[in-house]
């Protein structure tokens, strides 16, 4: 780039002196008097410095003239006029002033020279580019440019900025071939020299025709649902995918190539951002003491991040696993959170005495109960641990919340609690029953039920990442298994929103959108990782695990469904439960912990919809 600038400066110096000489010759009809020759000699050494100095002030040498537009040419004209005025002023000061008409002629000639040189650069670049394309078609990729061939999706403001940024890479690795847009009025137009050639449904056809290597999606104003649709179209090609994030995050003074990112699995969900009513939430959280159990986990830690933004009086981070709690504490402190706002406590919800100590000392006013064992296969092999931690941990925390008159208690539940086929899901249904049975106390108890969250510890995406890093294969338990998914931040925003609706005994059910086939998720994960299924990596069908269902449900038949003012949160009708009867059954459950058959019978007595599914085994795994 420095050589490019230096060559332009030398070219301009020659053109300036040539223009000045031609202006003088034209003025005197090519018969130059001796005194004019002396004046010309004195001027020709200094005028290039004046003119080029003005060009530098106007950043003329920062413009890539192969992509010039009228805006850049106008800037050049202004710089030329000011530089010529400077030349006239210099001649006046040193007393070697030539006839004023020489400077007027000089201005006209230098304008032609400067504009012509820049336009010539642009034409030469286009000619060489077309020649390169011809070589590609004649000799193939081996003989052609090694640059990646790009397609831009979108022909709006973001695409314009993106193309200009890419074109600044004078020796860059990208070659922008075309753009596509559904607005047919833009077809056959050019964006900084890049042609707009078709619509979005034509992406696969155009990608093949023009041998595209990478597709950049540059429609930050589009809804997430629309972006997901575009990604699905692009996924039918073999191209790499990148995108410009939403408008609010990108189109600003600092927008550039750094904003581009790889398409992620989250983008395929097509779920819109949830805007919380922070004003209402702050009335509950601002200047209040908040306790989050299981705070080191995926949901618990995100709860802490979002709660701290609402300025609580104190945030109590309670977790049995000290490493996660320590990492979360450091993360919040590094973000500028005051150490006095945080209280990190290592302990288990099974330990009622430890919990009582925490309640007595800190007097929490709001509780988000996220502590739980959640891994279905592990809890099938250790069912007593699911009951001790999930059921009796919830009972301990809830009874102390009632005793210490906590204002609100929100249980984090799961769709696996509906018609459960595994101990983990059944244990969470019992937790919901505890919350519902405590309805009517001074503490407003409620539960929030939702499906899988992408990227949570132990979930499918981190598993796929590890399998990918190990060289594969990716494992899927059944080709038809489906699950509901949402992102961790979205789930937590809805949990916080549900807090404002809680009156006591409700089970809030989050709108999870459409269920997704895990097989499709695995295929998309491979695609977005830049690999090819069957060539670079395989998918292996391993068979359903103990307690695993092909699909999950979000609602019991008898619960019904009510809407709220938030279109993504629904309320399951509270069920009438006797806390005394429930306690009696829980005592039987506790006495059965270490006899698996008796334990499952006690679970069945508490949760009639619980069914035990024997392990489905496959003698041979299937590789796709």
Rosetta blueprint (number, residue, H / E / L):
1 X L
2 X H
3 X H
4 X H
5 X H
6 X H
7 X H
8 X H
9 X H
10 X H
11 X H
12 X H
13 X H
14 X H
15 X H
16 X H
17 X H
18 X H
19 X H
20 X H
21 X H
22 X H
23 X H
24 X H
25 X H
26 X H
27 X H
28 X L
29 X L
30 X L
31 X L
32 X L
33 X L
34 X H
35 X H
36 X H
37 X H
38 X H
39 X H
40 X H
41 X H
42 X H
43 X H
44 X H
45 X L
46 X L
47 X H
48 X H
49 X H
50 X H
51 X H
52 X H
53 X H
54 X H
55 X H
56 X H
57 X H
58 X L
59 X L
60 X H
61 X H
62 X H
63 X L
64 X L
65 X H
66 X H
67 X H
68 X L
69 X L
70 X H
71 X H
72 X H
73 X H
74 X H
75 X H
76 X H
77 X H
78 X H
79 X H
80 X H
81 X H
82 X H
83 X H
84 X H
85 X H
86 X H
87 X H
88 X H
89 X H
90 X H
91 X H
92 X H
93 X H
94 X H
95 X L
96 X L
97 X L
98 X L
99 X L
100 X H
101 X H
102 X H
103 X H
104 X H
105 X H
106 X H
107 X H
108 X H
109 X H
110 X H
111 X H
112 X H
113 X H
114 X H
115 X H
116 X H
117 X H
118 X H
119 X H
120 X H
121 X H
122 X H
123 X H
124 X H
125 X H
126 X H
127 X H
128 X H
129 X H
130 X H
131 X H
132 X H
133 X H
134 X H
135 X H
136 X H
137 X H
138 X H
139 X H
140 X L
141 X H
142 X H
143 X H
144 X L
145 X L
146 X L
147 X L
148 X E
149 X E
150 X E
151 X E
152 X E
153 X E
154 X L
155 X L
156 X L
157 X H
158 X H
159 X H
160 X H
161 X H
162 X H
163 X H
164 X H
165 X H
166 X H
167 X H
168 X L
169 X L
170 X L
171 X L
172 X L
173 X L
174 X E
175 X E
176 X E
177 X E
178 X E
179 X E
180 X E
181 X L
182 X L
183 X L
184 X H
185 X H
186 X H
187 X L
188 X L
189 X L
190 X E
191 X E
192 X L
193 X L
194 X E
195 X E
196 X E
197 X E
198 X E
199 X L
200 X H
201 X H
202 X H
203 X H
204 X H
205 X H
206 X H
207 X H
208 X H
209 X H
210 X L
211 X L
212 X L
213 X L
214 X E
215 X E
216 X E
217 X E
218 X L
219 X L
220 X L
221 X L
222 X L
223 X L
224 X H
225 X H
226 X H
227 X H
228 X H
229 X H
230 X H
231 X H
232 X H
233 X H
234 X H
235 X L
236 X L
237 X L
238 X L
239 X L
240 X E
241 X E
242 X E
243 X E
244 X E
245 X L
246 X L
247 X H
248 X H
249 X H
250 X H
251 X L
252 X L
253 X L
254 X L
255 X L
256 X L
257 X H
258 X H
259 X H
260 X E
261 X E
262 X E
263 X L
264 X L
265 X H
266 X H
267 X H
268 X H
269 X H
270 X L
271 X L
272 X L
273 X L
274 X L
275 X L
276 X L
277 X L
278 X H
279 X H
280 X H
281 X H
282 X H
283 X H
284 X H
285 X H
286 X E
287 X L
288 X L
289 X E
290 X E
291 X E
292 X E
293 X E
294 X L
295 X L
296 X L
297 X L
298 X H
299 X H
300 X H
301 X H
302 X H
303 X H
304 X H
305 X H
306 X H
307 X H
308 X H
309 X L
310 X L
311 X L
312 X E
313 X L
314 X E
315 X E
316 X E
317 X E
318 X E
319 X E
320 X L
321 X L
322 X H
323 X H
324 X H
325 X H
326 X H
327 X H
328 X H
329 X H
330 X H
331 X H
332 X H
333 X H
334 X H
335 X L
336 X L
337 X L
338 X L
339 X H
340 X H
341 X H
342 X E
343 X E
344 X E
345 X E
346 X E
347 X L
348 X L
349 X L
350 X L
351 X L
352 X H
353 X H
354 X H
355 X H
356 X H
357 X H
358 X H
359 X H
360 X H
361 X H
362 X H
363 X L
364 X L
365 X L
366 X E
367 X E
368 X E
369 X E
370 X L
371 X L
372 X L
373 X L
374 X L
375 X L
376 X H
377 X H
378 X H
379 X H
380 X H
381 X H
382 X L
383 X H
384 X H
385 X H
386 X H
387 X H
388 X H
389 X H
390 X H
391 X H
392 X H
393 X H
394 X H
395 X H
396 X H
397 X H
398 X H
399 X H
400 X H
401 X H
402 X H
403 X H
404 X L
405 X L
406 X L
407 X L
408 X E
409 X E
410 X E
411 X E
412 X E
413 X L
414 X L
415 X H
416 X H
417 X H
418 X L
419 X L
420 X L
421 X L
422 X L
423 X H
424 X H
425 X H
426 X H
427 X H
428 X H
429 X H
430 X H
431 X H
432 X H
433 X H
434 X H
435 X H
436 X H
437 X H
438 X L
439 X L
440 X L
441 X L
442 X L
443 X L
444 X E
445 X E
446 X E
447 X E
448 X E
449 X E
450 X L
451 X L
452 X E
453 X E
454 X E
455 X L
456 X L
457 X L
458 X L
459 X L
460 X H
461 X H
462 X H
463 X H
464 X H
465 X H
466 X H
467 X H
468 X H
469 X H
470 X L
471 X L
472 X L
473 X L
474 X E
475 X E
476 X E
477 X L
478 X L
479 X L
480 X L
481 X L
482 X E
483 X E
484 X L
485 X E
486 X E
487 X E
488 X H
489 X H
490 X H
491 X H
492 X H
493 X H
494 X H
495 X H
496 X H
497 X H
498 X H
499 X H
500 X H
501 X H
502 X L
503 X L
504 X L
505 X L
506 X E
507 X E
508 X E
509 X E
510 X E
511 X L
512 X L
513 X L
514 X L
515 X L
516 X E
517 X E
518 X H
519 X H
520 X H
521 X H
522 X H
523 X H
524 X H
525 X H
526 X H
527 X H
528 X H
529 X L
530 X L
531 X L
532 X L
533 X E
534 X L
535 X L
536 X L
537 X E
538 X L
539 X E
540 X E
541 X E
542 X L
543 X L
544 X L
545 X L
546 X L
547 X L
548 X L
549 X L
550 X L
551 X L
552 X L
553 X L
554 X L
555 X L
556 X L
557 X H
558 X H
559 X H
560 X L
561 X L
562 X E
563 X E
564 X L
565 X L
566 X L
567 X L
568 X L
569 X E
570 X E
571 X E
572 X E
573 X L
574 X L
575 X L
576 X L
577 X L
578 X L
579 X H
580 X H
581 X H
582 X H
583 X H
584 X H
585 X H
586 X H
587 X H
588 X H
589 X H
590 X H
591 X H
592 X L
593 X L
594 X L
595 X L
596 X H
597 X H
598 X H
599 X H
600 X H
601 X H
602 X H
603 X H
604 X H
605 X H
606 X H
607 X L
608 X L
609 X L
610 X L
611 X L
612 X L
613 X L
614 X L
615 X L
616 X L
617 X L
618 X L
619 X L
620 X L
621 X L
622 X E
623 X E
624 X L
